[in-house]
Amino acid sequence: MRSGVKTGEFKKMSPKIVAIGGGTGLSTILRGLKHYTDDITAIVTVADDGGGSGILRKELGMPPPGDIRNCLNALANIEPTLEKVIDYRFETGSLQGQNFGNLFLAALTGMYGSFTEAVLRMSELLAITGRVLVVTDEDIQIEAQFENGGTVLGESHISEYKKKSNCKIKRINIKPEHPKAFSACIEALENADMIVIGPGSLYTSIVPNLLVDGISEAIAMSDAVKLYVCNIMTQDGETEGCTVSDHIEALFSHAGRRIFDYCLCNSRKISEPVALKYSMEGAVPIDIDEEKISKLGVELILADISAETGDLARHDPDELAAAVMKIFQEKSPTRLYE
């Protein structure tokens, strides 16, 4: 880092960082950030309606627990074996496809009569750093509008329709419209020193948060350092053909305003075998169109923040967190962290 500030020194300062998103992207950045501050708030989308989470949502009438559980596990301070237990997915029988951590959250919801209380109790049991909040406690679903005029309701159906129709997503809405944000989320954004949006699926993990009443407004009004972490690859069934500036434009359009000043992108080259694997699935490294990004009033920041595991290219939690904290250190208006 530029001035040699170490993780322990950041910990003592404990900057207030709010991370917004969902899916594996949000949990990845949380896993790294917890080494720099104890004051982390994760704001998580609750629009998932597929897989094991979708089943629990339909059968028990609870919010989808998958993304919440991922974030809790990322911030947990527990033994590796327990972490694996929380992530364990049953492979046979009537529980096939279900995740133990999701069932644990479902059990706590039944015991305490509230998903919000269940998340709080599980946070205590896992001794997490910071806190995890649902963006809204209303029962919401994603509706996607496509360029061909087609409309699809339900996060789990969007990718399939996009592939069949071979056209881009034009707009994302949530149903019911104008759900109210969880008050603690607004408070966290108002008090934040830094707000990090992403990484994660553009239309199904990040945008839904921005459509919840009060979230985009609170981000825009904040004096925090506001950063978007762009994905490394395009996403099959969601963002094929999209550049970094396309991602930024989509976020600003759905938010109805400019909500960040900086965009962090990976600069490390993806190996040919991994790139070939992705290309077979219709995905490629995202084109970093610097000139268009600049025209949107956003400063592009490049860093080597990717890692390859098997045939996957993902953000490295530690390198990503270090890059984020370096940006915070350099861009913080109060410059208290130099």
C-alpha positions, 0 to 999 in steps of 0.5 A: 500500500502506498504509505505502508498502512498495514491491516492491523493499523486499519483495524485500529482505525476501523473505517466504516465500510458498506458492501452492496450486492449478492451472490458469490461476488459479495462474499468474496470481497467480505472475506478479504475486507474483514482483515482491515476493519471490524466495521463492515456492513453487508447489504444483500439482495433477497430476490433469488427464487431458484435452487435450494433457496428458492424451495425454502422461500416457496415452502416456508415463506421466508426470504431466500437464505443463500446469499445471506448465508454466503456472507455470514460464512465469509465474515465468520471467525470459526474453525475451518471444519465448521465453515465447511459444515455451513457450506455443505450441500446434501447430495442424495435423498429428500434433502438433495441440493439443499445447503446445511447453512440455509436449513440452519437459517430456516430453523432459526427463522422458525424458532424466533419467528423472524428472518432478521432475528435468525440472521442476527442469531446466526451472526452471533453463533459464527462470531462474524466480523461486522453485520449482514443485512437484508436490503428489504424485508419485503417479498420481492421478485425480479422482472426483466424487460428485454430489447425484443419487448419480452418480459420475464418474472423471476430471477431463475428464468432470466438467463434461460430466456435471454439465451433463447431470445438472443437479445440484451436485457433492457431494464430490471424492475422489482415486484412489488414496486417500491419496496421499503429499504430496511432502516438499518441499511439506510443508516449504514449508508449515511454513516459510511466512510466507504461504499463498495458496490459489487462485484457480482451479477449485474442484473440479478445481484447488484441492480435489485438493491438499487431499486429498493426505495431509499438505497440509491438516494442514500448512496448518492447523498453520502460523502463516502468514497464510492467504488464499483468493483466490476466483474472479471468476465462477462456472464453467460445469460446476463451480460454477453457483449457488455463492456465495463462502461455498459455495466456502469451505464446500467447501474446509473440508469437503474439508480436514476443518478450517478452513485459512484466515482471510481471503478476498479477492474482487474488487469491480470491476464486470464490464462488461455486454457481458462479463457477458452473454457469460458468462451465455450460458455459464451463468456469472455474477459470484460472489455475495459473501454477506458475512454467511455468510462471517463466520459461517464465521469468515473475514474478507472483504477486497474489492479491485479486482483484475479486468481484462477482456481481450476477452470474458474477466474475469480477475484482473489479475496486478499488482493481485492481487499488490499486494492479496495483499501488502497483506494480508500486510503488515497481517495478518502476526503478526510485523508485520516488514513495516511 
